[in-house]
Amino acid sequence: MEGSYRFKAVATISILLQFTTCMNPSSCSAAEANPGETNTQFIKKSCHATTYPRLCISSLSTYASKIQSSPKILADTALSMSLETARSAFTTVTKLSKIHGLRPAEAAAMSDCVEQVGDSVDEIQRSLKEMEQPGGGGLNFVSLMNDVETWVSAALTDDDTCMDAFAGLATDGKVPRIVRRRILHVAQMTSNALALINLYASTKTALS
């Protein structure tokens, strides 16, 4: 239970920090390309605005040639990777939920987790579709990005709820350990995506 509460606190703090990232002008500049800056340097600088910068850099650097120095493509790519990770976790959790021999409490937790991770996948998919909309500028863009941030935040909440489903269960079981590890990775990827989305939104708004 202590681990679940710690995860929940980290997720909550992460969201709060991400929505206030660009209150400091120097933080907003992280998403702005500087002359002579390489694509990888741009990604590293932007990832410092996330809660898990090492994971951010390692997962996005592969796409440096695609991202170049675009805050929009950076945010899109991070969100796409979050969706890929969530889908993979959903497949794994669904398979594990059908294993014979699970204790009743484990089976109930797995059932809840399958539902929550499925919701998380749907919410990230919706966020990606919203990101594809031509938001333009001004209030339309702000409203669009608020919707995106709301859906990604909801996905993070679902990941947390999945973890809560295992609160109080014995921690020595193989299945709970696998599920916690997979969902924690999804939450970290999604947290980073949310930070980069917020960075992109704040930067574009500041430049409008």
matplotlib code that plots the C-alpha trace (Angstrom):
import matplotlib.pyplot as plt

x = [0.0, 2.8, 4.1, 0.7, 0.4, 4.0, 3.1, -0.1, 1.7, 4.4, 1.7, -0.2, 2.9, 4.0, 0.7, 0.8, 4.4, 3.7, 0.8, 3.1, 6.2, 6.2, 5.4, 9.2, 10.1, 13.4, 11.6, 9.4, 12.6, 13.4, 11.0, 12.5, 15.2, 18.4, 20.6, 23.3, 21.6, 21.5, 18.3, 19.5, 20.5, 17.0, 15.5, 17.8, 17.0, 13.3, 13.4, 14.7, 11.2, 9.9, 9.7, 11.8, 14.4, 16.6, 13.7, 12.6, 16.0, 16.5, 13.1, 13.0, 16.6, 16.0, 13.6, 15.8, 15.9, 12.1, 11.6, 14.4, 13.7, 9.9, 8.1, 4.9, 6.5, 8.3, 5.1, 3.3, 6.1, 6.2, 2.4, 2.6, 5.2, 3.1, 0.2, 2.4, 3.6, 0.0, -1.2, 1.6, 0.8, -2.9, -2.1, 0.2, -2.3, -5.1, -3.1, -2.1, -5.6, -6.5, -3.9, -5.3, -4.4, -4.7, -5.9, -9.4, -8.0, -5.5, -8.1, -10.3, -7.3, -6.4, -9.9, -10.0, -6.6, -7.5, -10.4, -8.3, -5.5, -8.0, -9.5, -6.0, -5.3, -8.6, -7.8, -4.3, -5.8, -8.3, -5.5, -3.6, -6.6, -7.1, -3.4, -4.1, -6.8, -5.9, -6.1, -4.9, -4.1, -5.6, -8.5, -9.1, -5.6, -5.8, -9.1, -7.7, -4.6, -6.7, -8.7, -5.5, -4.0, -7.2, -7.3, -3.6, -4.1, -7.1, -4.9, -2.4, -5.2, -6.3, -2.7, -2.8, -6.1, -4.7, -1.9, -4.4, -6.2, -3.2, -3.0, -3.0, -2.1, 0.9, 3.9, 5.6, 3.4, 4.9, 1.9, 1.5, 5.2, 5.0, 1.8, 3.3, 6.4, 4.6, 2.0, 4.7, 6.5, 3.3, 2.7, 6.3, 6.0, 2.6, 3.9, 6.7, 4.4, 2.1, 5.1, 6.2, 2.6, 2.3, 5.7, 4.6, 1.3, 2.9, 5.6, 3.2, 0.9, 3.8, 4.8, 1.3]
y = [0.0, 2.3, 1.9, 2.7, 5.9, 6.9, 6.4, 8.4, 11.3, 11.3, 11.3, 14.1, 16.3, 15.5, 16.8, 20.0, 20.7, 20.2, 22.6, 25.3, 24.5, 27.7, 30.1, 30.6, 32.1, 30.3, 27.0, 28.0, 28.7, 25.0, 24.3, 27.0, 26.0, 28.0, 28.6, 26.0, 23.6, 20.0, 18.0, 15.8, 18.8, 20.3, 17.0, 16.9, 20.5, 20.0, 16.7, 18.7, 20.0, 16.4, 14.4, 11.6, 13.3, 10.2, 8.2, 11.1, 11.5, 7.8, 7.2, 10.2, 10.6, 7.8, 10.1, 13.1, 13.3, 13.3, 15.7, 18.1, 21.2, 21.2, 21.4, 20.1, 17.0, 16.4, 16.4, 14.3, 11.7, 11.5, 11.0, 8.3, 6.5, 6.7, 5.2, 2.4, 1.6, 1.7, -0.7, -3.1, -3.0, -3.5, -6.7, -8.0, -7.3, -8.8, -12.0, -12.2, -11.7, -15.0, -17.0, -19.9, -20.1, -16.4, -15.8, -14.2, -10.8, -10.9, -11.8, -8.9, -6.5, -7.7, -7.2, -3.7, -3.0, -4.3, -1.9, 1.1, 0.5, 0.1, 3.5, 4.9, 3.7, 5.3, 8.6, 8.8, 7.9, 10.8, 13.1, 12.3, 13.0, 16.3, 17.1, 16.6, 19.3, 22.6, 24.7, 27.9, 30.5, 32.5, 31.0, 28.1, 26.8, 27.3, 25.4, 22.6, 22.2, 22.2, 19.3, 17.4, 18.0, 16.9, 13.6, 12.8, 13.6, 11.3, 8.6, 9.1, 8.9, 5.5, 4.2, 5.2, 3.5, 0.3, 0.5, 1.1, -2.1, -4.0, -2.0, -4.4, -7.5, -9.6, -8.2, -11.5, -12.6, -12.7, -11.3, -8.2, -7.4, -7.7, -5.5, -2.8, -2.6, -2.3, 0.2, 2.3, 2.5, 3.6, 6.2, 7.6, 7.8, 9.4, 11.9, 12.9, 13.3, 15.5, 17.7, 18.1, 18.9, 21.5, 22.9, 23.1, 24.7, 27.3, 28.2, 28.7, 30.7, 32.9, 33.5, 34.3]
z = [0.0, 0.7, -2.8, -4.3, -2.2, -3.2, -6.9, -6.5, -4.9, -7.6, -10.3, -8.7, -8.2, -11.7, -13.1, -11.0, -12.0, -15.7, -15.7, -14.1, -16.1, -18.1, -15.4, -15.5, -18.9, -18.9, -18.8, -21.8, -23.8, -23.5, -26.3, -28.5, -30.9, -30.9, -33.9, -34.3, -31.9, -33.0, -33.0, -30.2, -28.1, -28.6, -27.3, -24.3, -23.4, -23.7, -21.7, -18.7, -18.3, -17.7, -14.4, -15.9, -18.2, -18.7, -19.9, -22.1, -23.7, -24.3, -25.8, -28.0, -29.2, -31.7, -33.5, -33.6, -37.4, -37.4, -34.5, -35.6, -33.5, -33.6, -30.2, -31.8, -33.4, -30.1, -28.2, -30.9, -30.8, -27.0, -27.0, -29.8, -27.8, -24.7, -26.7, -27.9, -24.4, -23.0, -25.8, -25.0, -21.3, -22.0, -24.0, -21.3, -18.5, -20.4, -21.0, -17.3, -16.2, -17.8, -16.0, -14.0, -10.3, -9.5, -6.0, -5.9, -4.8, -7.6, -10.1, -9.0, -9.2, -12.6, -13.9, -12.6, -14.1, -17.5, -17.5, -16.3, -18.8, -21.6, -20.6, -20.6, -24.1, -25.3, -23.7, -25.2, -28.6, -28.2, -27.2, -30.4, -32.5, -30.7, -31.4, -35.1, -35.2, -36.7, -33.5, -35.1, -32.5, -29.7, -27.7, -30.1, -29.6, -25.8, -25.7, -27.9, -25.7, -22.6, -24.0, -24.8, -21.4, -19.8, -21.6, -20.9, -17.3, -17.2, -18.7, -15.8, -13.3, -14.8, -14.5, -10.8, -10.3, -11.8, -9.3, -6.5, -7.4, -6.0, -2.8, 0.2, -1.9, -1.1, -3.0, -3.5, -6.3, -9.8, -11.6, -9.4, -9.8, -13.6, -13.7, -11.4, -13.5, -16.8, -15.5, -13.9, -17.2, -18.9, -16.3, -16.7, -20.4, -20.2, -17.6, -19.9, -22.8, -20.7, -19.8, -23.4, -24.5, -21.8, -22.8, -26.5, -25.6, -23.3, -25.8, -28.7, -26.5, -25.3, -28.9, -30.1]

ax = plt.figure().add_subplot(projection="3d")
ax.plot(x, y, z, "-o")
ax.set_aspect("equal")
plt.show()
